[in-house]
Amino acid sequence: MTSLLHVLRTAVLAVGLGLCLWGAIALGTPSPAEAVEFNKEILVNSDFSGQVLTDASFTKANLRNANFSNTDLQGVSFFGANLESANLENANLINSTLDSARLVRANLTNAVLEGAFAFNAKFDGATITGADFTDAMVRDDVQKKLCAVAEGTNSVTGRNTYDTLDCP
């Protein structure tokens, strides 16, 4: 009797597992999450505030006057993007790519740009009060311009903007 009970339990378990497998195949198994791409899009005046956009790509996108305040942009690519007058206040830009981006008159108040690659980025007229540039890659001439206006302490990291730019 015990062996018949064992066989029945095994059969019920096998049927149950088979139904689960069939359901997964019929309904489709979820694929891994993919990063959102906005490459070459015209997104003037768009509002992305408060969103989680980690690893998204905005390569060569027109983001003039876009709102990225309080947005998680960790690992995002803004390569060659136009971020003129964009609001990046309190944005998390850790390890982001800002190379060749145009951040003219952008608001980077309290943004964290730790480890960002911004070698050819233009920051003319940008507000960087409290921004954290720890280990960010910027050209020497850009660093000098940023040091001339650097002030404040980042509210998240507690680091002084001037110090994070390695100002002389």
MIVOKOL-340297 format. One record per residue (C-alpha): residue number from 1; x, y, z. Coordinates in nm, 4 decimals. Layout:
 num       xx       yy       zz
 NUM        X        Y        Z
...
END
This chain:
 num       xx       yy       zz
   1   0.0000   0.0000   0.0000
   2   0.2860   0.2360   0.0827
   3   0.4465   0.1823  -0.2568
   4   0.1150   0.2533  -0.4379
   5   0.0803   0.5788  -0.2402
   6   0.4364   0.6751  -0.3337
   7   0.3648   0.6095  -0.7040
   8   0.0467   0.8200  -0.6864
   9   0.2259   1.1110  -0.5204
  10   0.5031   1.0976  -0.7802
  11   0.2480   1.0918  -1.0633
  12   0.0535   1.3883  -0.9215
  13   0.3765   1.5817  -0.8746
  14   0.4867   1.5037  -1.2314
  15   0.1498   1.6130  -1.3746
  16   0.1625   1.9347  -1.1695
  17   0.5128   2.0171  -1.2858
  18   0.4134   1.9389  -1.6439
  19   0.1173   2.1775  -1.6196
  20   0.3428   2.4504  -1.4798
  21   0.5906   2.4001  -1.7645
  22   0.3110   2.3991  -2.0231
  23   0.1703   2.7206  -1.8720
  24   0.5080   2.8904  -1.8888
  25   0.5493   2.7930  -2.2537
  26   0.1931   2.8865  -2.3475
  27   0.2060   3.2218  -2.1713
  28   0.5614   3.2963  -2.2728
  29   0.8456   3.3256  -2.0319
  30   0.9448   3.6759  -1.9415
  31   1.2588   3.8000  -2.1109
  32   1.5245   3.9914  -1.9227
  33   1.4527   4.3617  -1.8828
  34   1.6055   4.5701  -2.1552
  35   1.7305   4.9236  -2.1184
  36   1.5065   5.1868  -2.2709
  37   1.6437   5.3589  -2.5811
  38   1.5657   5.7157  -2.6829
  39   1.8536   5.7490  -2.9287
  40   1.8228   6.0408  -3.1738
  41   1.4728   6.1228  -3.0414
  42   1.3413   6.4777  -3.0218
  43   1.2309   6.5067  -2.6589
  44   1.2278   6.8832  -2.6094
  45   1.0444   6.9826  -2.2869
  46   0.9902   6.6162  -2.1867
  47   0.9295   6.5346  -1.8206
  48   1.1256   6.2358  -1.6865
  49   1.1308   6.3634  -1.3284
  50   1.1383   6.1085  -1.0482
  51   1.1777   5.8085  -1.2793
  52   1.4234   5.5197  -1.2689
  53   1.5975   5.5152  -1.6064
  54   1.9143   5.3240  -1.5199
  55   2.1144   5.2118  -1.8222
  56   1.8834   5.3927  -2.0660
  57   2.0309   5.5479  -2.3783
  58   1.9670   5.9031  -2.4963
  59   2.2529   5.9069  -2.7475
  60   2.2313   6.2161  -2.9704
  61   1.8795   6.2936  -2.8407
  62   1.7485   6.6495  -2.8295
  63   1.6541   6.6977  -2.4637
  64   1.6484   7.0767  -2.4501
  65   1.4505   7.1949  -2.1450
  66   1.3841   6.8336  -2.0394
  67   1.3144   6.7666  -1.6717
  68   1.5277   6.4913  -1.5146
  69   1.5025   6.6225  -1.1580
  70   1.5186   6.3513  -0.8896
  71   1.5738   6.0871  -1.1581
  72   1.7943   5.7780  -1.1298
  73   2.0133   5.7990  -1.4401
  74   2.2853   5.5625  -1.3227
  75   2.4795   5.4230  -1.6201
  76   2.2762   5.6239  -1.8730
  77   2.4273   5.7308  -2.2048
  78   2.3792   6.0934  -2.3002
  79   2.6552   6.0716  -2.5626
  80   2.6225   6.3699  -2.7962
  81   2.2852   6.4662  -2.6451
  82   2.1563   6.8219  -2.6323
  83   2.0723   6.8890  -2.2670
  84   2.0634   7.2661  -2.3030
  85   1.8673   7.4201  -2.0138
  86   1.7734   7.0713  -1.8888
  87   1.6846   7.0262  -1.5213
  88   1.9070   6.7574  -1.3667
  89   1.8637   6.8742  -1.0081
  90   1.9201   6.5895  -0.7595
  91   1.9769   6.3459  -1.0482
  92   2.1837   6.0325  -0.9938
  93   2.4293   6.0324  -1.2864
  94   2.6776   5.7858  -1.1371
  95   2.8825   5.6175  -1.4123
  96   2.6855   5.7919  -1.6848
  97   2.8249   5.8861  -2.0249
  98   2.8016   6.2570  -2.0965
  99   3.0774   6.2689  -2.3562
 100   3.0104   6.5308  -2.6242
 101   2.6854   6.6248  -2.4464
 102   2.5732   6.9862  -2.4488
 103   2.4848   7.0879  -2.0902
 104   2.4771   7.4607  -2.1619
 105   2.2723   7.6393  -1.8914
 106   2.1690   7.3000  -1.7452
 107   2.0711   7.2806  -1.3778
 108   2.2984   7.0261  -1.2072
 109   2.2238   7.1404  -0.8518
 110   2.2995   6.8494  -0.6132
 111   2.3460   6.6070  -0.9038
 112   2.5814   6.3157  -0.8408
 113   2.8137   6.2673  -1.1390
 114   3.0522   6.0278  -0.9658
 115   3.2520   5.8300  -1.2220
 116   3.0756   6.0007  -1.5140
 117   3.2581   6.0229  -1.8458
 118   3.2116   6.3820  -1.9621
 119   3.5392   6.4467  -2.1406
 120   3.4046   6.6579  -2.4277
 121   3.0888   6.7820  -2.2550
 122   3.0055   7.1525  -2.2621
 123   2.8955   7.2987  -1.9269
 124   2.8866   7.6691  -2.0249
 125   2.6534   7.8557  -1.7913
 126   2.5506   7.5374  -1.6073
 127   2.4460   7.5599  -1.2418
 128   2.6620   7.3152  -1.0473
 129   2.5910   7.4173  -0.6877
 130   2.6337   7.1077  -0.4712
 131   2.7105   6.8816  -0.7692
 132   2.9447   6.5902  -0.6957
 133   3.2050   6.5307  -0.9708
 134   3.4074   6.2670  -0.7816
 135   3.6170   6.0689  -1.0335
 136   3.4296   6.2270  -1.3268
 137   3.6351   6.2571  -1.6442
 138   3.6343   6.6166  -1.7729
 139   3.8910   6.8010  -1.9839
 140   4.1364   7.0265  -1.8007
 141   3.9991   7.3457  -1.9580
 142   3.6428   7.2488  -1.8619
 143   3.7587   7.1644  -1.5092
 144   3.9086   7.5141  -1.4732
 145   3.5818   7.6769  -1.5851
 146   3.3799   7.4607  -1.3453
 147   3.6205   7.5335  -1.0580
 148   3.5644   7.9054  -1.1116
 149   3.1940   7.8653  -1.0267
 150   3.2069   7.5601  -0.7963
 151   3.0268   7.6026  -0.4672
 152   2.8122   7.4117  -0.2247
 153   2.8000   7.0666  -0.0734
 154   2.6107   6.7747  -0.2220
 155   2.3116   6.6860  -0.0042
 156   2.3459   6.3118  -0.0745
 157   2.7212   6.2491  -0.0637
 158   2.8197   6.5357   0.1688
 159   3.1075   6.6282  -0.0623
 160   3.1999   6.9838  -0.1624
 161   3.1676   7.0539  -0.5345
 162   3.5017   7.2357  -0.5400
 163   3.6793   6.9365  -0.3845
 164   3.5154   6.6787  -0.6096
 165   3.6435   6.8680  -0.9150
 166   3.9990   6.8453  -0.7743
 167   4.0258   7.2219  -0.8061
 168   4.3755   7.3628  -0.7439
END
